[in-house]
Amino acid sequence: RKDMPAHLRENITHVSLLAAMNLKLAEKLLKKDEEISKLSQELKETVAKLDKKEKVHRQQLEQEISQLKSELTRKHDESVHELRTTLRQEIDRNREEKATMKQEFQLEIDQLRKKQATDTKSLVQKMTEVRKKQERDRTELERQATTLQGISAHIGLVPLQFTMRDFEKHKAADEKWYSEPFYTHPKGYKMCISVNANGYGMAMHSHISVFAYL
């Protein structure tokens, strides 16, 4: 790896960092799944406790009602009705509290699932970006390899012959064209040819300008 070019080492380091980030995100998602499972279990236990508590409380209330009926048989029907109404309200209130707690737990679970979905989407986007970056790096490496092959083929072959393709396209777009780089001789100067299809300076729109860059 030490013999690799600096840009390749940087690419490998970048890919390693992204892989580490993906691993951390995967660990977070796993942790969120565990939290959701834990909350679901706690919800079931809480509901079971509430059901048991309601059952016991209902039994106690029924016993109290039975006792009250025995003790208050001579009291007016209005008092008995009022007591029954109060007991029903208590039961309804307990049910409402139970329903409220269920809604709160369900809301927390929905929020965790939503966050998990968001994290998953973010992870997929980052993985897509990594793949695109790797594809761009591969294309760049292939281009550089092609350039190096061209340079190697041109070393020591002065004079050289270059073919400018898409001349009309460069002229219409007023873009410069650059040849592949070459060397004047082994270990010599590195140069390339530049062509202005529309001319340059006083030659603009009347001549073709050719420059040699050192």
Buried (B, 14 or more C-beta within 10 A) or exposed (E): EEEEEEEBEEBEEBBEEBEEBBEEBEEBBEEBEEBBEEBEEEBEEBBEEBEEEBEEEBEEBEEEBEEBEEEEEEEEEEEBEEBEEEBEEEBEEBEEEBEEBBEEBEEBBEEBEEBBEEBBEEBEEBBEEBEEBBEEBEEEBEEEEEEEEEBEEBBEEEEEEBEBEEEEEBBEEEBBBBBBBBBBEEEEEEBBBBBBBBBBEEEEEEEBBEEEEE
